[in-house]
Amino acid sequence: MNNQSLLNRSLQSVWHPCTQMKQHETYPLIPIARGDGVWLYDADGKRYLDTVSSWWVNLFGHNNPRIKDAIKLQLDTLEHVMLAGFTHEPVVELSEKLANLTGLGHAFYGSDGASATEIALKMSFHYWRNIGQSSKTKFISLQNSYHGETLGALSVTDVAIFKDTYAPLLMQSAQMPSPDFRLSEAGETAEEFALRRAQAVENYVAAHHADLAAFIVEPLIQCAAGMGMYHPTYLRRIREICTQYEVHLIADEIAVGFGRSGTMFACEQAPIKPDFTCLSKGITGGYLPLSAVLTTDKIYQAFYDNSTVRGFLHSHSYTGNPLACSAALATLAIFETDNILQMNQQKSALIQAKMQVLTDLPVKHMRHQGMIFAFDVDTQNTQFAKQCYQAAVQQELLLRPIGNTVYWMPPYTINEEEIDFMVNTTLKVIRSIL
């Protein structure tokens, strides 16, 4: 089947996510037939370097044999069983490994990042209710934050294009000033700015803690805000504030976990231990949908009771799916056997060095954190993101700018030749549309 046939069938039958479908009258869909390593191939054989890891999920390349084999092996024994009243080896082993990695325990599973956010918000609310502090029902998050698009997650998200339409459906939350260093004053260091932003949180929490259940944050990088990066001192300080005023700290590691930030989890760089950690995206290496929320023993114990209604009565049919858990276990095994975090340090330094060629462009705020790289293009072109995307795919490169921010979040398997292609083609593309 050729590209045009598949494209037409998709337009007739699929409602694509995060998309104004009418725009596909002008900007055609790209029908993908297969993937291999960092490359995606369409039905006509044209390839595209996947610099965004297919929405930030793919860690070890498309068509990875170790993850595939783990899923195939699991498929021969147990594809799924409900986790209410039953258990199975993959979910137990994965929960044990995640507990060892995070210092938190009793993993509760969902299907995606937004459902992980929902779970953490509900758990926090329910905890305070169970211990007799039912006034603690409100949440705070950061300005420009993104935590998903289901109603609870959207309530603590602060991206207008996603949120404004649904405002009447959402619970109210308050947004704290973002620690994104791009917002700092001239001459202010990243740490000074982080502490100043943290002080604003303390001022708010001191006045409202009696009503606050939790503060949810994206540790170190606010990805949907255009890869807004900040100093780890901010995390240390808000951990202290939340502890002092008895407010839960929820770490949304959905996009930045599993090595993206440079450490296994971004919170390690503070270092802090949150009350809840939300995980998804890279957890299965990009192979199957899965998310998890881990929390403290203290919070778990508040639900452990003879009364059913004091339990956490949240579920979905595919909770803890064995196939997804097997993919996650294979992903963690690659980290363990291949020294991925150390190799990524070297790869990150290489990409940082090579991206200096971009300084010839009108760019600012060139930045990186682990295996996330970004810069802002100084342009008044309101169509920059669309034009950049279109020009890039013509050059065998998948870029999805966020406004004027161009970023790379490639699979960890990218090699030096592919890095050169990614950097040099990005330079060529941006020059062509400025």
N, C-alpha and C positions, 0 to 999 in steps of 0.2 A: 504494500500500500504506500502511495506517495504522500508527501507532505500536505498537498492541497486537499486531498480527500479526507485525511484525518482532521485537518483544520476545520473544514466545513462541518463535519460530523460533530466536532466539539462545540462549535458555535450553536448548533441546533439542539444540543442536549445537555451541556454543562454550564452551570453558573459559576464562573471562576472567582476565587477569593480576592478581596482587596482590589476590586476592579470595577470601573465603569465600563460595562460590556460594550456600549456603543463605540468606545474608543477603538475597539478592534476592527471597526470599519476602516480605520486609518493605519493602526499599528497591528499587524497580523500576529496571531499567536505563533509560537515556535513549537511544532510537534516533535517531541523527543522520542526516539526509538530505543536508545540504549545509553548506558554510561560506562566509563572505564577510567579509573583513577580520577584525575581532576577534570576530565573531559566529559561533556555530554554530546551525543550525536543525534542529528535529526534523521528523518526517514530517507533523505537524499544523501546522507553520509557527511554533511557538513558538521564541523565540530565547534564547540564553544567551551572555553575554559571557565569553569564554575568558581569564580572568585568569591561568591557569596555562600558557598557550601549549601546551595539549595535551601535558602532561608535559614542559614546558620546551623544546620543540623548535621551535615556530613563531616565526620572527623578524619576518616581513613580512606577516603576515596570511594568512588562508585565501583560496584562489582568486586568488593573486597572478599577474597576467598575465605578468610578465617571467620568473618561474621556470617557469610552465606552458609558455610559448612555447619556452624553452630545451629542456625535456624533449621537447616535440613535434618540434622540429627534429632532435634527436638520434635520436628514434625512427624518423625517415625514413631514417637512414643506417646506424646500428649499435646494436642493442639490447643485445647482450652478446657478449663473446668471453673465453675464459679468459685469465688474465693470466700463466699459466705458459707461457713460450715465445712469447708474443705481447705486443704493447702497442698503445696507441691514443692519439689526440690528447687526449681529455678527461682521461685519467688523468695524462698527462705534464704538461699545462698546469696541472692542479690541484696536482700535486706541486710544481711550480716555484713556484706562488703561495704555497702553504703554507710552503715553505722560506724564501721571502722574508719572510713574516710572522712566523715563529717563530725564525729564525736557526738552525734545525735542518734536516736533510735526509733524503733517501731515505725517503719516506713509505711505510709498509706499511699496507695497507687491510684492514679488517674490516667487519662489518655493523652493529655496535651498540657501546654503551659498554662493556659487560662484556667483549666480545671484544677491545676495545682494551686493557683492563686485562690480560687474559690474555696478549696479545701482548707488552706491555711487561715483565711479570713473567718470561715465558719468555726474552725477549731478554736481560734483565739476568742471569738465571741462566746462560744459555748463553755470554754474553760472558766471565764470570769463568772458566767451564770452559775456554773456548777459549784463554785466556791463562795457563792453568796454576794458577788459584786456585780449585780445585774445592770448597774448604771453604766458600766464600761462597754459601750456599744459602738463607738465611733473609731474611725481610722484616719491616719494621716499618711501622706506619700509625698514624693518630691514633685516640684514643678517640672513639667516636660516628661514625666514618668510614663512608662508603658508596662502594663502587667497583664494584658489580654483584653478580649472583647466580649466575653460573656458579661452579664449584668453586674455581678459583684466585682469582677476584675476591672471592668470598665469604670466602675465607681471610683477606683483608686488610680486610674489612668488619667493623664493630663495631656492628651493630644487631641486638639479640637476637632480635627476632621473625622476622627473615630467617635468622639464623645458627644458633640453638641446635639446631633439629631436625636439621641436617645436620652437626653438629660432628664425629661420627665419621668423616666422609668428607674432612675438611679438613686441609690442612697447617697447622702451628702458626705463628702470627705473634705479635709483641708489639705492644701499643698504647701509644703515648706520650700523656702528658696533653694534652688538647685546649687550644688557645689561644683558643677561643671566649670572647669578652670577658664574656659573661654569667656565667662561672665565676670572675671575678676577685674579689679582696678589696675591701672598702670602702675608698675613697680611692686605690686603685691605678689608674694610667692604663693605657690600652690598650697602649701601648708597653712600659711596665714589666712588665705581665702577660705580654706576648708574649715578652719576653726571659727572664722567669722560666721559662716553659714551654719555651723553647728550651734553657735550661740543663739541664733534665731530659733532653732528647734527647741533649745532649752527654755527660752522665754515662753514659747507657745505651750510646751508640755507642762511647765510649772503651773500655768494658769488653767489648764484643761485636763490634767491627768485623771481626775475623778471620772471623766466620761470616756477616756481613751482606752481602747482595747489593744491597738497595735500600730506600729509605724512600719510600713513596708518600703523597702529600698532595693534598688538594683546596685549591687556592690561594685564600686570602681568605675563602671562604664554604663551610662544611660544610652543604650544602643539605638533605640528608636528616636531619640532626641538628636540624632546625627553623631553618634559615637562620642557623646559628652563624657570626658574622663576627669577623674578627680583624685585627690590625694587620700591615701588610706587612713590618715589621721582623722578624717571625717568619720569613718566607721568606728574607730576606737572611741571617739567622743560620744557619738550617739548611742553606742552600747552602754557607756557609763550613764548617760542621761536616762535611757529606758530602764536600766536597772534601778537607778535612784528613785524614779517616779512610778515604778511598777507598771510599765507599759511594755507589751511584747515587741520584740524586734523580729520582723520577718525578712529574711534575705531571699530575694528573687534572683537565684543563680541560674535561671532557665537558659538565658543566652550566654552568660559569662562563665558557667561552670564547665567542668571536664576539660580543663587546660586552656580555654580561650584567653583567660586573663594572664596566663603565664604560670600560675599555680593550679593545682587540681581544682580548687575553688577559690574565688576571689577573696572571700573573707579571711583566708589564711594569711593574706598580706598585711592585715591590720596588726596582729591577728585577733580575731574575735570569734566567739561562738554565739550565733543567733538563737532565738527561741524556736524558730521554724526555718527550715531551708527548703525552698521549692526548686525542683530539678526537672528538666525535660530536654528537648532539642537533642543535644549530643549524647544523651544517655544511652541510646541504642546505636550510636554511630550514624544515625540518619536512616536506619533501615525499617523501623516499625514505630508506630505511635506509642509513647509511654511517658508518664510523668510520675513523680514521687514527691511526697512531703514528709520530712523527718522532723521530729521534735524532741523535747526533753522528757526524761522520765517523770519529772514533776507534773508536766502537763498531761502526759499519758495517764498517770495515776488519778487525776481529777475526774476521769471518765470511767474508771474501773470501779464498778458498783453493782449491787444487786438490782438496781432499778434500770430497766431497759431505756427509759427516756433520758437517763444521764449518760448513755453511751453515744458514740458518734455515729449516727444513723445516716450515713452518706454512702452512696454506692453507685456503680454503673456495671453493666453486664460483663464487661471485659476487664474488670479490675484485676491487675496482676497477671495478665495474659502470659502463659508460659513461653510462647514464641518470642514475644517482645522481651521478656526477662532473659531469654537465652541470648538474644542479640546484645543486650546490655552487658551480660557476663562476658561475652566474647570481646566487647569493646574495652571493658576494664582489664581483661587479660592482655590485650595489646599494650595498654599503658604499662602494665607490670613487666612484661617480657622485653619490650623494645625501648625502654628508657625514653619514652615520648617527651616528657617534660624537659629533660636535658637536651634532647635533639631539637625541640622547639625553640629553646633559648638560642641555639646557634642559627637556626633558620630565621628567627625573628631579627637577629642582628644583621644577617645577610640582607633581608628585605629592607630594613631601615637604611642600610648603606646604599642600596641600589635606588631607593625612592628619592634620593637627593637630586636626581636628574629632574624631578618635578619642580624644583625651586626656580627653574627658568619660567614657569607659568605664573600667572597672577593668583597665587595660592597663599593661604595663611593657616595658622594652627595645625601645622603638620605634626601628627602625633601617633603614638602607638601604645598598646598595652598588651603584652604577650603576643598572641597571634591575631590581633586586631590592629589594623592600620587605617588611618583616615587623614584627610585634609579638606579644607574648605576652599572652594573656587570663588574668587572675587568677581562676580558677574551680576549684572542686572537682568539677565535673561530669565524670565519667569518659566520658560519651557526648558531650562537647562537639563533637569533630571531626565525628562522624556527624550530629549535629543541625544543626550549622552548614552542612554540605554540603547537607542536605535543605532547610533553610529558604532557603538561597541559590538553589537551582535553582527554587524556587517564585517567586522574585523575579527570574528571568532572569539569574542570576549563577552562574558556575561557580567555586566555591571548594573547595579541598581542604586543609584545615588539617592540619598535622603535630602531633598531640597538641593542645596549647593554643596552638600558634603558627599565626597566620593570616598568609598571605603573598600577595603579588601578584608575578607574573612575566609581565606581559602582552606581547603582540606590540608591536614598536617602532612600529607604525603607529597605535596608539591615539591618538585626538584628545582635545581638551579636554572636549568634551561626554561622551565615553565615559569619560574619567577621572572626571568628576563623578559619573556613574552608578555606576562601580565603587566609589568612596569612599563615597558617600552610601548606596548599597544595602548595602555591608558594615556600615556603622554601624547601619542599620535591622535587619539580620539578627542581628547580635550582641546588640543590645538586646532582640530578641524572644525569645532563648533564655536570657538570664541571669536 
